[in-house]
Amino acid sequence: MNKTPRTFLSLLIPAIVIIAAGAAAFSFYNFSNKRVLSGFAGYVYSKPIFGQNKFEGILIGPSSTGWVWRREVSKVSITPDTTVEEFDARNGGAILGKDKLPISCKASLVYRLDPSRVKEFMEDYGGIAQSSGRNDDEVADEIMLFAYKNFIQQPFRTAVRAELSQYNALDASGSLQKISDNVYTQLSKRLDGTPFIVDSVAVGETNPPQAIIESVVKKVQTTQENERKETELQIARKDIAIQRARGEAEGAMKMEIARQEANANLARGEAEAKVIVMHGKARAEASLEAARAEAAGLALKEKAMGPNVLRAKAFENMLNNAKVYLPSGKDAEGNMSVLGILNLDRESAK
């Protein structure tokens, strides 16, 4: 009789222990505290043992659910993400410009998920399906990559192509800020009403084909060479003009000096002529005075000598001439008449 209770107790205690351990394991497995780190949002839903999952709320990290019964959290990144799209002529992805030349470039986009529309994204844009029951942080990044490829990438590339196609290949690089702003506006309108927010767009340096670049470089070099030659030609022309002006100035100066010298010589000649004239005039006047004085002296002499004047002149003629006229007296008109001519030329007498 006493052995039966002991046997029952020996069986009951292990059973209780097993049940307690099972209950603890069951509770540990179904109770959990899910954490959401900063920069992520958590889509919280209940997962009953029987029945369908049910949405419970959104957690914006850093946060946690606390210890709750059978709650799961699908995480998604809400921090800005940057992606770069490449448009390269080598792989056929270049953009045809307005002049039909291919344009290669890179365009970057910064976008993020609107925290207030996480529920809409997870339920209507495939977020929950992409989580596949995994709740780690790596899945959150994979979900955003899925969202970009399916909802953002093509609208972004289309906006970049549409904007760059309005520019010539060589002109686009001068309007990159305007192009980026226009792409941002187009993409923002395209994604309006979706859970995605466009933070910024930057279209990088645009490059035409290498052959076009080389052609432009040669053209620029030719233009610079022509400009250099034109500059040298202008300098040479200026030098010639300076030399011509200098020569003309020197010629004008020499002409002026010659003119001044000619004027000086002329003035000197005129002065000398005046002096000569004055000297001639003085000599003439002196000769005239001398003649007048001599005449006056002769007149006085003749007056003083009277009739003897003829005799003196005859005697003077006899000394100075070979022939002597012998006067005979005066005629009725008072003129001296010649009696005869005495030839004193000795050589003739011989």
C-alpha positions in Angstrom: 0.0 0.0 0.0 2.8 2.4 0.8 4.7 1.7 -2.4 2.0 3.0 -4.8 2.2 6.7 -3.8 5.9 6.7 -4.1 5.8 5.2 -7.5 3.3 7.8 -8.6 5.3 10.7 -7.3 8.4 9.3 -9.0 6.6 9.4 -12.3 4.9 12.7 -11.7 7.9 14.8 -11.0 9.8 14.1 -14.2 6.6 14.7 -16.1 6.1 18.0 -14.5 9.7 18.9 -15.3 9.3 17.9 -18.9 6.1 19.8 -19.2 7.6 22.9 -17.6 10.7 22.7 -19.8 8.5 22.3 -22.9 6.3 25.2 -21.8 9.4 27.3 -21.3 10.9 26.4 -24.6 7.5 27.0 -26.3 7.2 30.4 -24.6 10.9 31.3 -25.4 10.3 30.4 -29.0 7.1 32.4 -29.4 7.9 35.4 -27.1 10.5 37.8 -28.6 11.7 41.4 -28.5 12.5 42.6 -32.0 14.8 45.5 -32.4 15.0 48.1 -35.2 18.2 50.0 -35.5 18.7 53.7 -36.4 18.2 54.3 -40.1 15.7 51.5 -40.5 11.9 51.1 -40.3 10.2 47.9 -39.1 7.0 46.5 -40.5 5.5 44.7 -37.4 3.0 42.0 -37.9 1.6 39.2 -35.7 2.1 35.6 -36.7 -0.5 33.4 -35.0 -0.1 29.7 -34.8 -3.3 29.3 -36.7 -4.7 31.8 -39.2 -3.2 34.6 -41.3 -0.6 37.2 -40.4 -1.9 40.6 -39.3 -0.3 44.0 -39.5 0.4 45.5 -36.1 2.4 48.7 -36.8 5.5 50.5 -37.9 8.6 51.0 -35.9 11.1 53.8 -36.7 14.5 52.9 -35.4 16.0 53.0 -33.0 13.1 51.1 -31.3 11.9 47.6 -30.3 8.7 45.7 -29.9 9.3 44.6 -26.3 8.6 41.1 -25.3 5.4 40.2 -27.2 3.8 37.0 -28.3 4.6 35.9 -31.9 5.4 39.2 -33.4 7.7 39.6 -36.4 9.4 42.6 -38.0 10.4 43.1 -41.6 13.0 45.8 -41.8 13.7 48.3 -44.6 16.2 51.1 -44.9 14.9 54.6 -44.8 18.3 56.3 -45.0 19.3 58.0 -48.3 20.8 55.7 -50.8 23.0 56.7 -53.7 23.1 54.9 -57.0 25.0 55.7 -60.3 23.8 55.1 -63.8 26.3 55.0 -66.6 25.6 55.9 -70.2 28.5 54.6 -72.2 29.0 54.5 -76.0 31.2 51.4 -75.6 28.3 49.2 -74.5 25.7 50.9 -76.7 24.2 52.9 -73.8 25.2 56.4 -75.0 22.6 59.1 -75.4 22.1 60.7 -78.8 22.4 64.4 -78.6 20.5 67.0 -80.6 23.2 66.9 -83.3 22.8 63.0 -83.4 26.3 62.5 -81.8 26.5 60.0 -78.9 27.0 61.4 -75.4 28.6 59.4 -72.6 28.1 60.4 -69.0 27.4 59.2 -65.5 24.4 60.3 -63.5 24.0 59.8 -59.8 20.7 59.7 -57.8 20.1 60.1 -54.1 16.7 58.7 -53.0 15.1 57.2 -49.9 11.9 55.6 -48.7 9.3 57.9 -47.1 9.1 56.7 -43.4 5.4 57.6 -43.3 4.6 55.3 -46.2 6.5 52.2 -45.1 3.3 50.2 -44.7 2.3 51.1 -48.3 5.7 50.1 -49.7 5.8 46.8 -47.8 2.3 45.8 -48.8 1.8 47.3 -52.3 5.4 47.5 -53.7 6.6 44.0 -52.8 8.5 44.7 -49.7 7.1 41.8 -47.6 7.5 39.4 -50.5 11.2 40.3 -50.8 11.9 39.8 -47.1 11.1 36.1 -47.6 10.6 35.6 -43.9 14.1 36.9 -43.1 14.4 39.8 -40.7 18.1 40.6 -40.7 19.5 44.0 -41.7 21.0 42.7 -45.0 17.5 41.9 -46.2 16.6 45.6 -45.7 19.2 46.7 -48.2 18.2 44.0 -50.7 14.6 45.2 -50.4 15.7 48.8 -51.4 17.8 47.5 -54.3 14.7 45.6 -55.5 12.6 48.8 -55.2 15.1 50.8 -57.2 15.4 48.3 -60.0 11.7 47.9 -60.4 10.3 51.4 -59.7 13.1 54.0 -60.0 15.8 53.0 -62.4 14.0 53.2 -65.7 12.2 56.5 -64.9 15.6 57.9 -63.9 17.4 56.8 -67.0 14.5 58.0 -69.2 14.6 61.5 -67.6 18.4 61.7 -68.1 18.1 60.7 -71.8 15.2 63.1 -72.4 17.1 66.0 -71.0 20.5 65.4 -72.6 18.9 64.7 -76.0 18.0 68.5 -76.2 21.7 69.5 -76.3 24.5 69.1 -78.8 27.2 66.8 -77.8 29.8 69.5 -77.3 27.4 71.9 -75.5 25.9 69.7 -72.8 28.9 70.0 -70.5 28.3 73.7 -70.2 24.8 73.2 -68.8 25.2 70.3 -66.3 23.6 72.1 -63.4 20.5 73.0 -65.4 20.3 69.4 -66.8 20.6 68.0 -63.3 17.8 70.3 -62.0 15.5 69.4 -64.9 16.1 65.6 -64.4 15.4 66.1 -60.7 12.1 67.8 -61.5 11.0 65.2 -64.0 11.8 62.3 -61.8 10.2 63.9 -58.7 7.0 64.3 -60.7 7.2 60.7 -62.0 7.6 59.3 -58.5 5.0 61.6 -57.0 2.3 59.4 -55.2 4.8 56.6 -54.5 6.7 55.9 -51.3 10.0 57.1 -52.8 11.5 60.5 -52.3 14.2 62.0 -54.6 16.8 64.0 -52.7 19.1 65.0 -55.4 20.3 64.3 -59.0 23.8 65.1 -60.4 24.6 64.5 -64.0 28.4 64.2 -64.3 30.7 65.4 -67.1 29.4 64.6 -70.5 31.9 63.2 -73.1 31.4 63.1 -76.9 33.1 60.3 -78.9 36.9 60.3 -78.8 37.1 61.0 -82.5 35.0 64.2 -82.0 37.1 65.2 -79.1 40.3 64.8 -81.1 38.7 66.7 -84.0 37.7 69.6 -81.7 41.2 69.6 -80.1 42.7 69.9 -83.6 40.3 72.6 -84.5 41.1 74.5 -81.3 44.8 74.1 -82.0 44.4 75.3 -85.6 42.3 78.3 -84.4 44.9 79.2 -81.7 47.7 78.9 -84.3 45.8 81.1 -86.7 45.1 83.6 -83.9 48.8 83.5 -83.0 49.8 84.2 -86.6 47.2 86.9 -86.9 48.6 88.5 -83.7 52.1 88.3 -85.1 50.9 89.8 -88.4 49.2 92.6 -86.5 52.4 93.2 -84.5 54.4 93.2 -87.8 52.0 95.7 -89.3 52.2 97.9 -86.3 56.0 97.7 -86.4 55.9 98.7 -90.1 53.5 101.5 -89.4 55.8 102.7 -86.5 58.9 102.5 -88.8 57.0 104.3 -91.5 55.8 106.9 -89.1 59.3 107.2 -87.7 60.8 107.5 -91.2 58.1 110.1 -92.2 58.9 112.0 -89.0 62.6 111.8 -89.7 62.0 112.9 -93.3 59.8 115.7 -92.2 62.4 116.7 -89.7 65.1 116.7 -92.3 63.0 118.6 -94.7 62.3 121.2 -92.0 65.9 121.4 -91.2 66.8 121.8 -94.9 64.0 124.4 -95.3 65.3 126.3 -92.3 68.9 126.0 -93.6 67.7 127.2 -97.1 65.8 130.1 -95.5 68.9 130.9 -93.5 71.1 130.7 -96.6 68.6 132.8 -98.4 68.5 135.3 -95.7 72.3 135.2 -95.5 72.5 135.7 -99.3 70.0 138.5 -99.2 72.0 140.1 -96.4 75.2 139.6 -98.3 73.6 141.0 -101.5 72.4 144.0 -99.6 75.9 144.4 -98.2 77.4 144.1 -101.7 74.8 146.5 -103.1 75.5 148.9 -100.3 79.3 148.5 -100.9 78.7 149.0 -104.7 76.4 151.9 -104.0 79.0 153.4 -101.7 81.8 152.8 -104.2 79.6 154.3 -107.0 78.7 157.2 -104.8 82.4 157.6 -103.9 83.4 157.4 -107.6 80.7 159.8 -108.5 81.9 162.2 -105.7 85.4 161.7 -106.9 84.4 162.4 -110.5 82.4 165.4 -109.4 85.3 166.6 -107.4 87.7 166.0 -110.3 85.3 167.8 -112.6 85.0 170.6 -110.2 88.8 170.8 -109.9 89.2 170.8 -113.6 86.5 173.5 -113.9 88.4 175.6 -111.3 91.6 174.8 -113.1 90.2 175.8 -116.5 88.7 178.9 -115.0 92.0 179.8 -113.4 94.1 179.1 -116.5 91.8 180.7 -119.0 93.2 180.6 -122.6 96.2 178.6 -121.3 93.9 175.6 -120.8 94.1 174.7 -124.5 97.8 175.0 -124.5 98.0 172.7 -121.4 95.7 170.1 -123.0 97.6 170.3 -126.3 100.8 169.8 -124.4 99.2 166.9 -122.6 98.0 165.4 -125.8 101.5 165.7 -127.2 102.8 163.6 -124.4 100.1 161.0 -124.5 99.3 160.8 -128.3 101.2 160.2 -131.5 99.2 162.9 -133.3 98.9 166.6 -132.3 96.1 168.7 -133.7 97.4 172.3 -134.3 94.6 174.8 -133.6 94.2 177.8 -135.8 91.6 179.6 -133.8 87.8 179.7 -133.3 85.3 179.9 -136.0 82.2 182.1 -135.9 80.3 179.5 -133.8 83.0 179.4 -131.2 84.4 175.9 -132.2 88.1 175.4 -132.3 89.4 175.0 -135.9 92.4 172.8 -136.7 95.3 174.2 -138.6 97.0 171.0 -139.1 98.0 167.6 -137.6 101.5 167.0 -136.3 102.4 163.2 -136.5 104.7 162.4 -133.6 104.8 158.6 -134.3 108.5 158.0 -134.5 108.1 154.6 -136.1 106.0 156.1 -138.9 108.6 158.9 -139.4 111.2 156.3 -139.9 
